[in-house]
């Protein structure tokens, strides 16, 4: 559920004629994790806040563990 403040932020983006993609926090986090898998990065979340808390977007700090070069 988007709060009144969240709608205001979306309206500000629209007023500036910016392009805005609408994701929910869980789907955006899933996109990150799948992207890490594709490039074989091992990352662990250290701190996360979802849209319900920030009132508009996902915020995460991720810790890099290791990178393995993937052959294609």
N, C-alpha and C positions, 0 to 999 in steps of 0.2 A: 504494500500500500504506500503510495507516495503522499507525503504530508503536504500541507499548504506551502511550506517553504520549498519543498522539492519541486512542486509545480511552478513556483515562481522562478526557480533556477532554469527549468526547462523553457519557460516563456522568454527568459533573458537570452538564451541561446537562439531561440526562434527569431526574436526581435533583431538580433545581430545577423540573421540569415546564415547562421552556421549550420553545418550538417551534423546531426546528432543521431547516433545509433541507439536504439533502445535495447538494452540487455538487462537482465536481472543479475544480481551479484553471483548467484550460484552458476549460471550459465557462463558468465565471464571468467570466473575462477576455473571452470571446467575447460574453457578454451585455453587458458594459460597452461594448465597441466598437460593437455593434449599437445600443445605447442612444444613444451619442454620435452615430451616423449619423442616427438618427431625429430628434434635436433639432438636428442640423447643427452639432455642436461638433467642432472639430478639436483633438484631444488627442494628445500623444505620450508614451509611457511613458519616465520618467526612471530609475526604479528599480523592479524587480519581483522578488518571491520567490514561488515556488510552494509548494504544500502539501508537496511532498517535502522541502523545506528547512525550512519553518516547523513541520512536523509536523501541521498541521491546516488551514490556510487560505491563500488567495491574499492577498498584500500588494502594493500598487502605489502608486507616486507618479507622477502624471500631470501633464504640463505643458500648460497651456491655450495654444493658438495663436490661434484666432479663432472667433467665433460669427457665423453668418449666419442671420438670421430667416427661417424657412421659412413660406411662405404656404400655407394649407390650402384 
